[in-house]
Amino acid sequence: MRKWIHYTFSLFFLCDFLSTAHATSFVGLIGANYQPQHYALVNTLNSHDVFYAGGGTTPFTNIYTELSQLKAAGVTVVRSYATTQYSWVAIINAANALGLSVIYEAVIPQVDGNCTSTQYPNNCPAVSSATTLLTNVINAVGVTTFNNTVILIFAGHENLDTPDQFGNPSNAQYLISAVHNLEKVTTVPVGGTFISPSLVTPPSLPSGYSVANIISSYSNGAPAGFDPYPFQWGVPIADAVTNASTVNSIQWDYNAVVANKITGNRSIFMAESGWATAGTTNPDYACGTGSYPACDPSIANAATYFPALYTFVRTASNNAGVLAFEAYDEPAKGDATDMETYYGLFDSDCNLKGPNNTALVPAGASYIPGDYHACQGFSLGALFVVNGQFAHTPVTVQITQTNPETNLNASMTVTGINANTTTGNDGGEWPYFLVFTGATFVITDNTGTQCTGTISGIDGSQNITFSSVSGCGCSNNACFPA
């Protein structure tokens, strides 16, 4: 999300009129922003977006079990960002299996520092890299799965620049080039997102460089997205959603966008909105300057804000949709006092805040927190990798263990593992497995030869101590041929 100093107003979103059938999917849509790297700063689980987490005869990844929790909580679509090819593959495949939708965000930075003046605006390396990554993801999951699961692609996020890096009035032509390049490799609509003032009070820019020019370049069916945060302006919680006379409330923003025709007939979609639940410092929010009402983070306020926001979206006449920011706290984004790290509906260990205040989630009281544990206890484990060149692949990895926090079965049997196995692989040569102290493992190659051992300890830095190892060598959190 952007700091308040980039805003002049906080604005919600609307669908003034839907010109295509695809765009109608954004009306009444309630989703969440999801980032797999949501553990404490020093936790090594942040180093690998995707790993096998066990949980039964079917080996689940961490992403699958977290998306399962979000689906049960009433989330219908997730947006992710700044993720690897392997995590995109895991997110899309898991969402497809669960019947969820995905909003894919391509990495299109506001400024491409590697782009020369001769390459700009149509041949910048960042756009080429993003297009290549999108192509690779589509090829990995398959066109059918991608098209059935991904409903929208964002060409970056909050990346309008006025002026641009080469002194032009804006970077509109660069952003338009990004949209068109991404469109070449997919039929899924491509759009983008803005900070609030770009839609409320659009900057005065010459033809070819305006916000309207950028929005008009979007695919048919793509909304114009942006990110309102009444919280960051110190809007009182009682007025934050429905009070039309309160500047920076949702209703005030909504009315402003109705009067502003910048989006034409496109739907206007909020890609982020949330309310911090804790923290005493902030990254220059307006509410922290003394010129606006003070920031008021709390779980109680968030549990008031989100139900009102969900109700607003579910009101058909508002023609609105929202992605809550965000699914899980991200403590690695700042220190323990920073409000920016506390926007999650769930904490970083997948516990519903409150504790268990179901008002936070779209499903409300129908969500049963005790039925969905997701990543609870994961931070007590460590990542184990089967690497090295086993002579007879594929191999099967069987791990028997119990999650020490939930006391639930965390065992797994993963078959068909080769070098460069893509499922559960975070870009390394071999996939990772979440293990807990006391786990036993059996690695079997395709001739029946076995490597066995026990995870006898995990220290505070998540280094594994192995014991009773037979048939292989194990060190540095990995096992390899003897």
Beta strands, then each sheet from edge to edge (+ up, - down):
strand 1: 30-33
strand 2: 52-54
strand 3: 60-61
strand 4: 77-79
strand 5: 101-106
strand 6: 150-155
strand 7: 190-194
strand 8: 224-226
strand 9: 268-273
strand 10: 322-324
strand 11: 382-386
strand 12: 395-400
strand 13: 412-417
strand 14: 432-435
strand 15: 440-444
strand 16: 450-458
strand 17: 464-470
strand 18: 472-475
strand 19: 478-481
sheet 1: 1+ 4+ 5+ 6+ 7+ 8+ 9+ 10+ 1+
sheet 2: 2+ 3-
sheet 3: 14+ 11- 19- 18+
sheet 4: 13+ 12- 15+ 16- 17+
end
